[in-house]
Amino acid sequence: MSGFQELFGELRSLVNQDKPEGEAIWSMLKAMAEESPDRFKAEVVEGYLPAFIPRLSSPLHVCTSLAALEKACALIPFPVFSLDLKEKDITHKDVKELVQLPCMNNLIELNLSENKIKTRGAQALAKSPYLSNLTELFLEDNEIKKGGAKALAKSPYLSSLTTLDIHRNGIGEEGAKALAASPNLSNLTMLDIHRNEIGDEGVKALAQS
């Protein structure tokens, strides 16, 4: 049995566990790609993974830089990754460049918490078709204000979101009402908007949404 076949057997064992562990599978995939790039592409990427990916309940791998994400996407061109850029001093200008990159289409989770993206950064996120596969978006403490909340609420590209964390952003009553009235965010199961001064009317709008 070849090294690639042995690795493939180990991959199947990992995948068939009750709760497949993403990072362990990711390590195995990298080993297989290194062992035989051509077979990996034909037998795993094109043949095996498409049926397995819908079973994933969390990202396959968490990338902590854009370079790491681009490298991961070159190996697995599917929406299975997380990009964690928390506390990286990211501004709205950085976001505008980031969301124009096709590799963002391979994200299911994006964490931009505790940066400096402000309203214009949130607006840039809302306009990107490359974020249509996102299911989780974390924007804690970015000063997106009501304008940012309104942009997110209007975005047709964020309709797959199940988790949206925008606490400590000063969205106010108007921002809360926009989120509550949004038909694009109907798949949310978790919305974190604490410490946003949304007022009684904002709470009422969300309760009735």
C-alpha positions as CSV (number, residue, x, y, z in Angstrom):
1,M,0.0,0.0,0.0
2,S,1.4,3.4,-0.9
3,G,1.9,6.2,1.5
4,F,-0.9,8.1,-0.1
5,Q,-3.4,5.2,0.2
6,E,-2.5,4.9,3.9
7,L,-3.1,8.6,4.5
8,F,-6.4,8.3,2.6
9,G,-7.4,5.5,5.0
10,E,-6.6,7.6,8.0
11,L,-8.5,10.6,6.5
12,R,-11.6,8.4,6.1
13,S,-11.3,7.3,9.7
14,L,-11.1,10.9,10.9
15,V,-14.0,12.0,8.7
16,N,-16.3,9.1,9.9
17,Q,-16.0,10.1,13.5
18,D,-19.2,11.3,15.2
19,K,-17.7,14.8,15.5
20,P,-15.0,15.2,12.9
21,E,-12.2,17.4,14.2
22,G,-11.4,20.0,11.6
23,E,-7.8,20.8,12.4
24,A,-6.8,17.1,12.5
25,I,-8.4,16.6,9.1
26,W,-6.7,19.7,7.8
27,S,-3.3,18.3,8.9
28,M,-4.1,15.1,7.1
29,L,-5.1,16.9,3.9
30,K,-1.8,18.8,3.9
31,A,0.1,15.6,4.3
32,M,-1.7,14.0,1.4
33,A,-1.2,17.0,-0.8
34,E,2.5,16.9,-0.1
35,E,2.7,13.1,-0.7
36,S,1.0,13.2,-4.1
37,P,-0.3,16.5,-5.5
38,D,-1.9,15.1,-8.6
39,R,-3.7,12.3,-6.8
40,F,-4.7,14.7,-4.0
41,K,-6.4,17.0,-6.5
42,A,-8.1,14.3,-8.5
43,E,-9.1,11.8,-5.7
44,V,-9.6,14.1,-2.7
45,V,-10.4,17.7,-3.8
46,E,-12.5,16.7,-6.8
47,G,-13.7,13.3,-5.8
48,Y,-14.0,12.9,-2.0
49,L,-14.3,16.3,-0.3
50,P,-17.4,17.7,-2.0
51,A,-19.6,15.0,-0.3
52,F,-17.9,15.5,3.1
53,I,-17.9,19.3,3.4
54,P,-21.6,19.6,4.1
55,R,-21.0,17.6,7.3
56,L,-18.7,20.1,8.8
57,S,-20.2,22.0,11.7
58,S,-17.2,24.4,12.1
59,P,-14.4,25.7,10.0
60,L,-11.9,23.2,8.7
61,H,-9.0,25.5,9.6
62,V,-8.5,28.9,11.2
63,C,-6.2,31.2,9.3
64,T,-4.6,34.1,11.2
65,S,-3.3,36.1,8.2
66,L,-4.3,36.8,4.7
67,A,-1.2,35.0,3.4
68,A,-2.2,31.9,5.3
69,L,-5.8,32.1,3.9
70,E,-4.5,32.4,0.3
71,K,-2.2,29.4,0.8
72,A,-5.1,27.3,2.3
73,C,-7.4,28.2,-0.6
74,A,-4.8,27.1,-3.1
75,L,-5.0,23.7,-1.5
76,I,-8.7,23.4,-0.8
77,P,-10.9,25.7,-3.0
78,F,-14.1,25.4,-0.9
79,P,-15.8,27.6,1.7
80,V,-14.5,25.8,4.7
81,F,-12.1,28.4,6.4
82,S,-12.1,30.9,9.1
83,L,-10.0,34.1,9.1
84,D,-9.2,35.6,12.5
85,L,-7.9,39.2,12.2
86,K,-8.8,40.3,15.7
87,E,-6.8,43.2,17.1
88,K,-4.7,43.8,14.0
89,D,-5.3,47.6,13.7
90,I,-7.3,47.1,10.6
91,T,-9.0,50.2,9.1
92,H,-11.7,50.7,6.6
93,K,-9.1,51.1,3.9
94,D,-7.7,47.6,4.8
95,V,-11.3,46.2,4.7
96,K,-11.9,47.7,1.2
97,E,-8.9,45.9,-0.1
98,L,-9.6,42.7,1.8
99,V,-13.2,42.2,0.5
100,Q,-12.1,42.5,-3.1
101,L,-10.0,39.3,-2.9
102,P,-11.6,36.1,-4.4
103,C,-10.2,34.0,-1.6
104,M,-12.7,35.6,0.8
105,N,-15.3,33.5,-1.0
106,N,-13.8,30.5,0.8
107,L,-14.7,31.8,4.3
108,I,-17.5,30.7,6.5
109,E,-16.3,32.7,9.4
110,L,-14.6,36.2,9.7
111,N,-13.4,37.8,12.9
112,L,-12.5,41.5,12.6
113,S,-13.2,42.3,16.3
114,E,-11.4,45.1,18.1
115,N,-10.1,46.9,15.1
116,K,-10.8,50.3,13.6
117,I,-13.0,49.6,10.6
118,K,-15.8,52.1,11.6
119,T,-18.8,52.8,9.4
120,R,-17.0,52.8,6.1
121,G,-15.5,49.4,6.9
122,A,-18.9,47.9,7.6
123,Q,-20.2,49.4,4.4
124,A,-17.4,47.8,2.5
125,L,-18.2,44.4,4.0
126,A,-21.8,44.8,3.1
127,K,-21.0,45.5,-0.6
128,S,-18.8,42.4,-1.1
129,P,-20.2,39.5,-3.1
130,Y,-17.2,37.5,-1.9
131,L,-18.7,37.2,1.6
132,S,-21.8,35.4,0.5
133,N,-20.7,32.1,2.1
134,L,-20.2,33.6,5.6
135,T,-22.2,32.1,8.4
136,E,-20.4,33.9,11.3
137,L,-19.2,37.5,11.4
138,F,-17.6,39.1,14.4
139,L,-17.2,42.9,14.5
140,E,-17.0,43.7,18.2
141,D,-15.7,47.1,19.2
142,N,-15.2,48.7,15.7
143,E,-17.3,51.9,16.0
144,I,-19.5,50.9,13.0
145,K,-22.3,53.2,14.4
146,K,-25.8,53.3,13.0
147,G,-24.5,53.7,9.4
148,G,-22.6,50.4,9.6
149,A,-25.5,48.5,11.1
150,K,-27.8,49.8,8.4
151,A,-25.4,48.7,5.7
152,L,-25.1,45.2,7.1
153,A,-28.9,45.0,7.4
154,K,-29.3,46.0,3.7
155,S,-26.7,43.6,2.3
156,P,-27.9,40.8,0.1
157,Y,-24.5,39.1,0.5
158,L,-24.9,38.4,4.2
159,S,-28.1,36.4,4.0
160,S,-26.3,33.2,5.1
161,L,-25.3,34.6,8.4
162,T,-26.4,32.6,11.5
163,T,-24.1,34.6,13.9
164,L,-23.6,38.3,14.0
165,D,-21.6,39.9,16.8
166,I,-21.6,43.7,16.7
167,H,-21.5,44.6,20.4
168,R,-19.8,47.8,21.6
169,N,-20.3,49.6,18.3
170,G,-22.6,52.5,19.1
171,I,-25.3,51.4,16.6
172,G,-28.1,53.1,18.7
173,E,-31.8,52.9,18.2
174,E,-31.7,53.4,14.5
175,G,-29.2,50.7,14.0
176,A,-31.2,48.2,16.0
177,K,-34.3,49.0,14.1
178,A,-32.6,48.5,10.8
179,L,-31.3,45.0,11.9
180,A,-34.8,44.1,13.2
181,A,-36.4,45.1,9.9
182,S,-33.9,43.3,7.7
183,P,-35.2,40.5,5.5
184,N,-31.6,39.6,4.7
185,L,-30.7,38.6,8.2
186,S,-33.6,36.1,8.7
187,N,-31.2,33.2,9.2
188,L,-29.6,34.6,12.4
189,T,-29.7,32.4,15.4
190,M,-27.3,34.6,17.4
191,L,-27.2,38.4,17.5
192,D,-25.0,40.1,20.0
193,I,-25.7,43.8,20.3
194,H,-25.1,44.5,23.9
195,R,-23.6,47.9,25.0
196,N,-24.9,49.7,21.9
197,E,-27.4,52.1,23.6
198,I,-30.3,50.8,21.5
199,G,-32.9,52.2,23.9
200,D,-36.4,51.0,24.6
201,E,-37.6,51.4,21.0
202,G,-34.6,49.4,19.7
203,V,-35.4,46.6,22.1
204,K,-39.1,46.7,21.1
205,A,-38.2,46.5,17.4
206,L,-36.0,43.5,17.9
207,A,-38.6,41.8,20.1
208,Q,-41.2,42.2,17.4
209,S,-38.9,41.1,14.6
